[in-house]
Structure formats: C-alpha cells, structure tokens
Amino acid sequence: MKKIASLQRRSLVAGAVGAAVAAAVPSWAQQPSGAPIRVGGTLPLTGPLAGVGMIHKIAGEAFVDAANKRGGLLGRKLEWVLLDDQSQPANTRTLYERLITSEKVDLLMGPYGTSSIIAAMGVAQRFNKLYIQSSLGDPALAPYELQFPALPLGADPRIADTEVILDAYASTAKPPKTIAFVTSKFPSALDLAKGGQEVAAKRGLKTVLSLEYEFGTRDFGSIAARIKDANPDLLWSGAIGLEAAQLLDAMKRIEYQPRDHFYLFPAPGPTAAHPAANGLTSLTWFEDHAPFTDYPGATELVGLYVDRAKAAGLPYTRVDYQAAAEYAAWQMLAAAVKAVGRIDDKAMAAWLKANAVETVLGPRRFDGKFNSGVADTKLKQVQGGKWVTVWPPKFRPPGIALLAP
C-alpha cells in the first residue's frame, strides 16, 4: 500500500482560498510546536469507491490544513497519516492494525464505507481507541461504546430514511402507488432496502420488483430490462458510488426512465452530470446552500474545498454531504481533544457522550442508541446538473420545489 504523504508538508491553496483562510485565522494564532498529533486512517483512494474516497480525502485535508493555520491542536501540529484501503475491508483491517502498532498514531479517524468502517472498528475496539467515523449506514452494526458517528442518521435509518423519501413524494400531485427495490448487496444498502420495503408495505405501496445484485457490478443491462418490465412509479435504487450512473446508462440504452427515481449513496458528480439525471433524488445531510451554509465551519469548508476539488479533477466540485460528513468528523475529534486537553481516548469519548458538538452538519449529540443522536435526514434532487435539497421544505434554497410529474 502506498502511504499518502504527510500533511505536515502541505500548504494552503493560493488565491481566494488562501485569503479566505487567512481572514478566518486570528492574528494571535501561535505556530504549532513540538511533536505533531498524528491521526491515522484509511480511505478508498483506488477501487470501486475511489470517487467518493477522494471527496473525503480533500475535505479531511482542508480541515487539517486550516487547523494548522490556527495553531494546530494543543499547540501541536496536526498530521493525517492516510493509507489507501483500495475499497477492500480486509485491507482496512490490516492497515488500521499497522497504524496503531507500527505507525504509532495518536488518534484514529474512520474510513469510508460501511464494510470498511466495521472492519476498522474491530481493530479500534481491540486497542480501546476512540473511533469517529463519517459514513456508517447501519448504526446497529456499531455497538462499540467508543465509536461516534458524524452523520445524523438516528438509531433506525432502515425505517426513517424511506419514510423521508415517501413523505416527499406523497406531497406531489401524483404520489407513487407502485415501487421497485433494486439494491447492491453492500451491507447498509441491503439493510435499508429491506427496511424500505417494510415502510412501503405499511403505506399501501405495491412492490412490483425486489432485486439484489453484487456490490461492484458494472453491467446493469439485464437489471435495467427488469426495471423496465416492472415499470414502477418509483424506483428505489440502493446504488453505491458509480453504480447510479451505470444504471442510468443501462436504462438510457433501452430508452427507459422511471417516472420517479431515488438512488441511495451515489457518487455526486457523475450522477448529477448524467443526461438522464434531472429529477432523480437521493438522501442528504448537507448541500452548499442556505440554511446549511450557516452552520459552524460551513463557509470555511466550501471555500477550501472547491479549488482543491477542481485541482484534483473531480467532476463535481461543489460541497455535498460526503465532504461535510468528513469535515464534521474532524470537527468532532478536534472538539474532544480541546475539551479534554490531552490525548486520552476514554476521556474524549466520555466528553463526546455528554456534550454537543457544533459542526457543518449542525449540532451533533451522541446520547442515543449506538451514540447515534437524533435523525436529521433530508432529500435532495438533481436540478439543472446540481444537487439541491427539496425535503423538508424548510431546507430548500429560494425558488426551489420538488420536481415531479
């Protein structure tokens, strides 16, 4: 595995980003001194999840660089020791053991993706390490008392997520009466699809297709054909990463598009840019418009992220919830370190359990089951090549409504 170069040697992007950060840094900020605080983690920088992994990498780098501009943590420079898990949970487990035993990092930051998060969590638990993670889709898989989620999913997203979706579509002039569930076997996607079917049944929607496919599937031709035959009013797709765009391609080739369609955790750029994407929906917890941009750190994140995303060649350079979740995880870690005043995993976990943290995702509390806090899931939609939040209505930007037939 190739170790990503230490952020200790990185500098802030020049121009507007540098000016924005400089304006945010107090004139009294001290230069960090002493041994750096080393935070170890992995991301999928290659493999099927690489597109989303790069989003998390850019957001994490932005936080670390901005924190160091302000004097680091506890007067010490913050260093991110980041390794590539290649989208493989088995690699993730091995790499987190290496980070703790060989690299001797001070703190851990979780990876991206449910399977990798669970794999690394087992290592963190064995070493009694604080474990903050940004993107676990199934809180029930995380009973470890020292783990804390950045995303405000609540304790039971398998029910709550589809309730949000169906609430939104029920508000339209033509609510769906039939639904198809087509999902990756990625653990969280599979669980959320099963919960979604329960919600649909209770609301009287008829499930006309229930289909599962292996995570990493690239040929969606036969799946698209089965969706077309079922012809649901609403397609509930448990797509992960590039799978959404690949499914859209396959349906476009057979000249079919669902009346309404939802995709679970798609790669934001390729999905929004797809010619058949206008009107499709997905879950969200942050988009780069008000009221989200009023949350603490949001303006800084947007300013730092955009130029970095352009330099990295990302197809979608706006900040979405994936970047915000990574940034929020770092905000949580920094808040715990500052509050305790030392590197003490158990003390920091106890502080998080008892206190709220102001983040770019809003205030996060961890006093619920699985340290999950209160659910705050929303629905976004592709409109004109951009993602905008459409449900609940109070989170819509001015002039935006839910597009529906």
C-alpha positions as CSV (number, residue, x, y, z in Angstrom):
1,M,0.0,0.0,0.0
2,K,1.3,3.4,-0.8
3,K,1.3,5.8,2.2
4,I,-0.1,9.2,1.4
5,A,2.5,11.9,2.0
6,S,2.2,13.6,5.4
7,L,0.1,16.7,5.5
8,Q,2.8,18.3,7.5
9,R,4.4,19.4,4.3
10,R,1.3,20.6,2.5
11,S,0.5,24.3,2.1
12,L,-2.8,26.0,1.6
13,V,-4.1,26.6,-2.0
14,A,-3.2,30.0,-3.2
15,G,-5.5,32.8,-4.2
16,A,-9.1,33.1,-2.9
17,V,-8.9,30.0,-0.7
18,G,-5.7,31.2,1.0
19,A,-7.2,34.7,1.5
20,A,-10.4,33.2,3.0
21,V,-8.5,31.1,5.4
22,A,-6.2,33.9,6.4
23,A,-9.2,36.1,7.1
24,A,-10.6,33.4,9.4
25,V,-7.3,32.9,11.4
26,P,-6.9,35.2,14.5
27,S,-3.9,37.4,14.4
28,W,-2.8,35.9,17.7
29,A,-2.7,32.3,16.4
30,Q,0.5,30.7,17.5
31,Q,2.6,28.5,15.3
32,P,2.3,24.9,16.4
33,S,5.4,23.4,18.1
34,G,6.5,20.1,19.5
35,A,5.8,16.6,18.1
36,P,2.7,16.5,15.8
37,I,-0.5,14.9,16.8
38,R,-0.7,12.0,14.3
39,V,-4.2,10.9,13.3
40,G,-4.3,7.6,11.4
41,G,-6.9,6.4,8.9
42,T,-7.6,4.9,5.5
43,L,-9.8,5.9,2.6
44,P,-10.6,4.1,-0.7
45,L,-8.3,6.0,-3.0
46,T,-8.5,3.2,-5.6
47,G,-11.1,0.6,-6.3
48,P,-14.9,1.0,-6.8
49,L,-15.3,3.6,-4.0
50,A,-12.4,5.8,-5.1
51,G,-14.6,8.6,-6.5
52,V,-16.2,9.1,-3.1
53,G,-13.0,8.4,-1.2
54,M,-11.3,11.3,-3.0
55,I,-14.1,13.6,-1.8
56,H,-13.4,12.6,1.8
57,K,-9.6,13.0,1.3
58,I,-10.0,16.6,0.1
59,A,-12.3,17.5,2.9
60,G,-10.1,16.0,5.5
61,E,-7.0,17.7,4.1
62,A,-8.9,21.0,4.1
63,F,-9.7,20.6,7.8
64,V,-6.1,19.6,8.8
65,D,-4.5,22.5,6.9
66,A,-7.0,25.0,8.3
67,A,-6.5,23.7,11.8
68,N,-2.7,24.0,11.5
69,K,-3.1,27.6,10.3
70,R,-4.8,28.3,13.5
71,G,-2.1,26.7,15.6
72,G,-3.0,23.0,15.4
73,L,-4.4,21.2,18.4
74,L,-3.0,21.6,22.0
75,G,-0.3,23.8,20.4
76,R,0.9,20.9,18.2
77,K,0.7,20.4,14.5
78,L,-2.0,18.1,13.3
79,E,-0.8,15.3,10.9
80,W,-3.0,12.9,9.0
81,V,-1.4,9.6,8.3
82,L,-3.6,8.4,5.4
83,L,-3.4,5.0,3.7
84,D,-5.3,3.6,0.7
85,D,-7.5,0.6,1.6
86,Q,-8.3,0.1,-2.1
87,S,-12.1,-0.3,-1.2
88,Q,-11.4,-3.6,0.5
89,P,-12.5,-4.2,4.1
90,A,-9.8,-6.9,4.5
91,N,-7.2,-4.3,3.6
92,T,-8.8,-1.8,6.0
93,R,-8.5,-4.1,9.0
94,T,-4.8,-4.8,8.3
95,L,-4.0,-1.1,7.7
96,Y,-5.6,0.0,11.0
97,E,-3.5,-2.5,12.9
98,R,-0.5,-1.1,11.2
99,L,-1.4,2.4,12.0
100,I,-1.7,1.6,15.7
101,T,1.2,-0.8,16.1
102,S,3.8,0.3,13.6
103,E,2.9,3.9,12.8
104,K,2.0,4.5,16.4
105,V,-0.6,7.2,15.6
106,D,-2.1,9.1,18.5
107,L,-5.7,9.1,17.3
108,L,-7.9,7.3,14.7
109,M,-10.2,8.6,12.0
110,G,-12.6,6.1,10.4
111,P,-12.6,5.2,6.7
112,Y,-15.4,5.5,4.2
113,G,-18.0,2.8,3.6
114,T,-19.9,0.6,5.9
115,S,-17.9,-2.6,5.5
116,S,-14.6,-0.9,5.9
117,I,-15.9,1.1,8.9
118,I,-16.9,-2.1,10.6
119,A,-13.6,-3.8,9.8
120,A,-11.6,-0.9,11.3
121,M,-13.9,-0.6,14.3
122,G,-13.0,-4.1,15.4
123,V,-9.4,-3.0,15.5
124,A,-10.2,0.2,17.4
125,Q,-12.2,-1.8,19.9
126,R,-9.3,-4.3,20.5
127,F,-7.0,-1.4,21.3
128,N,-9.6,0.7,23.2
129,K,-9.3,3.6,20.8
130,L,-11.7,6.5,20.2
131,Y,-13.2,5.9,16.8
132,I,-15.0,8.7,15.0
133,Q,-16.5,7.7,11.6
134,S,-18.2,9.7,8.9
135,S,-20.5,7.4,6.9
136,L,-21.7,4.2,8.6
137,G,-25.1,3.5,7.0
138,D,-26.4,1.0,9.6
139,P,-25.9,2.1,13.2
140,A,-26.9,-1.3,14.6
141,L,-23.6,-2.6,13.3
142,A,-21.7,-0.3,15.7
143,P,-22.3,-1.3,19.4
144,Y,-18.7,-0.2,20.3
145,E,-19.1,2.4,23.1
146,L,-16.1,4.5,21.9
147,Q,-17.4,5.0,18.4
148,F,-19.2,8.2,17.4
149,P,-20.9,8.8,14.0
150,A,-20.7,12.2,12.2
151,L,-23.9,11.6,10.1
152,P,-27.1,12.3,12.0
153,L,-28.8,9.1,10.8
154,G,-30.6,8.3,14.1
155,A,-30.7,4.8,15.5
156,D,-33.0,3.3,12.9
157,P,-32.4,4.7,9.4
158,R,-33.7,1.4,7.8
159,I,-37.2,2.8,8.5
160,A,-36.6,6.5,8.8
161,D,-34.8,7.0,5.5
162,T,-37.6,5.6,3.3
163,E,-40.2,7.5,5.4
164,V,-38.4,10.7,4.4
165,I,-38.5,9.7,0.7
166,L,-42.1,8.7,0.7
167,D,-43.2,11.8,2.7
168,A,-41.6,13.9,0.0
169,Y,-43.3,12.1,-2.9
170,A,-46.6,11.9,-1.1
171,S,-46.7,15.7,-1.2
172,T,-46.7,15.8,-5.0
173,A,-49.8,15.9,-7.3
174,K,-49.3,12.3,-8.3
175,P,-47.9,10.2,-5.4
176,P,-46.5,6.8,-6.3
177,K,-48.6,3.7,-6.0
178,T,-46.0,1.1,-7.1
179,I,-42.4,0.8,-6.1
180,A,-39.4,-1.3,-7.2
181,F,-36.4,-2.0,-4.9
182,V,-33.2,-2.7,-6.7
183,T,-30.1,-2.7,-4.5
184,S,-26.5,-3.5,-4.1
185,K,-25.7,-6.2,-1.5
186,F,-23.4,-3.6,0.1
187,P,-24.4,-4.1,3.8
188,S,-26.0,-0.8,4.6
189,A,-27.8,-0.6,1.3
190,L,-29.2,-4.1,1.6
191,D,-30.5,-3.3,5.1
192,L,-32.0,0.0,4.1
193,A,-33.7,-1.6,1.1
194,K,-35.3,-4.2,3.4
195,G,-36.5,-1.6,5.8
196,G,-37.8,0.4,2.8
197,Q,-39.9,-2.5,1.7
198,E,-41.5,-2.6,5.2
199,V,-42.3,1.1,5.1
200,A,-43.7,0.8,1.6
201,A,-46.0,-2.1,2.6
202,K,-47.3,-0.2,5.6
203,R,-48.2,2.8,3.4
204,G,-50.0,0.7,0.9
205,L,-47.5,0.8,-2.0
206,K,-47.2,-2.3,-4.1
207,T,-43.7,-3.6,-4.6
208,V,-43.5,-4.7,-8.2
209,L,-39.8,-5.7,-8.2
210,S,-37.3,-6.7,-5.5
211,L,-33.8,-7.3,-6.9
212,E,-30.4,-7.6,-5.3
213,Y,-27.0,-7.5,-7.1
214,E,-23.4,-7.9,-6.1
215,F,-21.6,-4.8,-5.0
216,G,-19.2,-3.8,-7.7
217,T,-21.5,-4.8,-10.6
218,R,-20.8,-2.8,-13.7
219,D,-23.1,-4.4,-16.3
220,F,-26.6,-3.3,-15.5
221,G,-28.2,-4.2,-18.8
222,S,-30.3,-7.1,-17.5
223,I,-31.2,-5.2,-14.4
224,A,-32.4,-2.2,-16.4
225,A,-34.6,-4.5,-18.5
226,R,-36.2,-6.0,-15.4
227,I,-36.9,-2.5,-14.1
228,K,-38.5,-1.5,-17.4
229,D,-40.7,-4.6,-17.4
230,A,-41.9,-3.8,-13.8
231,N,-42.4,-0.1,-14.7
232,P,-42.7,1.2,-11.2
233,D,-44.0,4.6,-10.3
234,L,-40.9,5.0,-8.1
235,L,-37.6,3.2,-8.4
236,W,-35.8,2.8,-5.0
237,S,-32.2,2.1,-6.0
238,G,-29.6,1.1,-3.4
239,A,-26.8,2.3,-5.7
240,I,-23.4,2.9,-4.3
241,G,-20.8,5.2,-5.9
242,L,-20.7,4.9,-9.7
243,E,-23.5,2.3,-9.7
244,A,-26.1,5.0,-10.1
245,A,-24.6,6.4,-13.3
246,Q,-24.1,2.9,-14.6
247,L,-27.7,2.0,-14.0
248,L,-28.8,5.3,-15.6
249,D,-26.6,4.4,-18.7
250,A,-28.2,1.0,-18.9
251,M,-31.8,2.3,-18.7
252,K,-31.0,5.0,-21.3
253,R,-29.7,2.4,-23.8
254,I,-33.1,0.7,-23.7
255,E,-34.9,4.1,-23.9
256,Y,-36.4,3.8,-20.4
257,Q,-36.6,6.2,-17.5
258,P,-38.6,5.6,-14.3
259,R,-41.3,8.2,-13.6
260,D,-39.7,8.9,-10.2
261,H,-36.3,7.5,-9.1
262,F,-34.2,7.6,-6.0
263,Y,-30.6,6.5,-5.5
264,L,-29.1,5.8,-2.1
265,F,-25.4,6.7,-1.9
266,P,-24.4,7.7,-5.5
267,A,-21.1,9.4,-6.5
268,P,-22.4,13.0,-6.6
269,G,-20.5,14.3,-9.6
270,P,-21.1,11.5,-12.2
271,T,-24.7,11.2,-11.1
272,A,-25.6,14.9,-11.2
273,A,-23.9,15.3,-14.6
274,H,-25.7,12.4,-16.2
275,P,-28.0,13.4,-19.1
276,A,-30.9,11.3,-17.6
277,A,-30.4,12.6,-14.0
278,N,-32.7,15.6,-13.9
279,G,-35.3,15.0,-11.2
280,L,-33.7,11.9,-9.5
281,T,-33.4,12.1,-5.7
282,S,-31.0,10.9,-3.0
283,L,-30.5,11.3,0.7
284,T,-28.6,14.3,2.1
285,W,-27.5,16.0,5.3
286,F,-25.7,19.0,3.7
287,E,-25.6,20.8,0.4
288,D,-23.8,24.1,-0.3
289,H,-26.7,26.4,0.1
290,A,-28.6,28.1,2.9
291,P,-29.5,27.1,5.6
292,F,-26.7,24.6,5.7
293,T,-24.0,27.2,4.9
294,D,-24.9,28.9,8.2
295,Y,-23.6,26.0,10.3
296,P,-20.3,26.5,12.0
297,G,-17.3,25.9,9.7
298,A,-19.5,25.6,6.6
299,T,-18.2,28.7,4.9
300,E,-14.7,27.7,5.5
301,L,-15.3,24.2,4.2
302,V,-16.9,25.5,1.0
303,G,-14.0,28.0,0.4
304,L,-11.3,25.4,1.0
305,Y,-12.9,22.5,-0.8
306,V,-13.9,24.0,-4.2
307,D,-10.5,24.9,-5.5
308,R,-9.0,21.7,-4.2
309,A,-11.7,19.6,-6.0
310,K,-11.0,21.5,-9.2
311,A,-7.3,20.9,-8.9
312,A,-8.0,17.2,-8.3
313,G,-10.1,17.0,-11.5
314,L,-13.3,16.0,-9.7
315,P,-16.4,16.1,-11.9
316,Y,-18.5,17.8,-9.2
317,T,-16.7,20.5,-7.3
318,R,-19.5,21.7,-5.0
319,V,-19.6,20.6,-1.4
320,D,-22.1,17.9,-0.7
321,Y,-22.9,15.8,2.4
322,Q,-20.0,13.4,1.8
323,A,-17.4,16.2,2.1
324,A,-19.4,17.7,5.0
325,A,-19.6,14.4,6.9
326,E,-15.8,14.0,6.7
327,Y,-15.3,17.6,7.9
328,A,-17.8,17.2,10.7
329,A,-15.9,14.0,11.9
330,W,-12.7,16.1,12.2
331,Q,-14.6,18.9,14.0
332,M,-15.8,16.3,16.5
333,L,-12.3,14.9,17.0
334,A,-10.8,18.4,17.5
335,A,-13.6,19.4,19.9
336,A,-13.0,16.4,22.1
337,V,-9.2,16.9,22.1
338,K,-9.6,20.6,23.0
339,A,-12.2,19.9,25.7
340,V,-10.1,17.2,27.5
341,G,-6.8,19.0,27.0
342,R,-4.8,15.8,26.3
343,I,-4.8,12.7,24.1
344,D,-6.9,10.3,26.2
345,D,-9.3,8.1,24.2
346,K,-11.6,7.2,27.0
347,A,-11.8,10.7,28.4
348,M,-12.5,12.1,25.0
349,A,-15.3,9.5,24.4
350,A,-16.8,10.4,27.7
351,W,-16.8,14.1,26.8
352,L,-18.5,13.4,23.4
353,K,-21.1,11.2,25.1
354,A,-22.1,14.1,27.4
355,N,-21.7,17.1,25.1
356,A,-23.0,18.5,21.8
357,V,-20.5,19.5,19.1
358,E,-21.3,22.3,16.6
359,T,-20.5,21.0,13.1
360,V,-21.1,21.7,9.5
361,L,-23.9,19.2,9.8
362,G,-25.5,21.2,12.6
363,P,-25.2,20.4,16.3
364,R,-24.4,16.7,16.9
365,R,-25.3,14.9,20.1
366,F,-24.4,11.3,20.9
367,D,-26.8,10.4,23.7
368,G,-29.0,8.0,21.7
369,K,-28.7,4.3,21.0
370,F,-25.4,3.4,19.3
371,N,-24.3,7.0,20.2
372,S,-26.4,8.0,17.2
373,G,-28.3,11.1,18.4
374,V,-31.4,12.3,16.6
375,A,-32.1,11.6,13.0
376,D,-32.0,14.6,10.7
377,T,-32.1,13.0,7.2
378,K,-33.3,15.1,4.2
379,L,-33.9,14.5,0.4
380,K,-32.0,16.2,-2.4
381,Q,-32.7,16.2,-6.1
382,V,-30.7,16.9,-9.3
383,Q,-32.0,20.0,-10.9
384,G,-30.1,21.5,-13.9
385,G,-27.0,19.5,-13.2
386,K,-26.8,20.5,-9.5
387,W,-27.9,18.9,-6.3
388,V,-30.4,20.9,-4.2
389,T,-32.3,20.0,-1.1
390,V,-36.0,19.6,-1.6
391,W,-37.4,18.0,1.5
392,P,-38.3,19.0,4.2
393,P,-39.4,22.3,2.5
394,K,-37.7,24.5,5.1
395,F,-34.3,23.3,3.8
396,R,-34.9,24.3,0.2
397,P,-33.0,27.2,-1.3
398,P,-35.1,30.1,-2.6
399,G,-37.2,29.3,-5.7
400,I,-36.7,25.5,-5.5
401,A,-39.5,23.0,-5.4
402,L,-39.6,19.2,-5.7
403,L,-39.7,18.2,-9.4
404,A,-42.3,15.6,-10.0
405,P,-44.5,14.5,-13.0
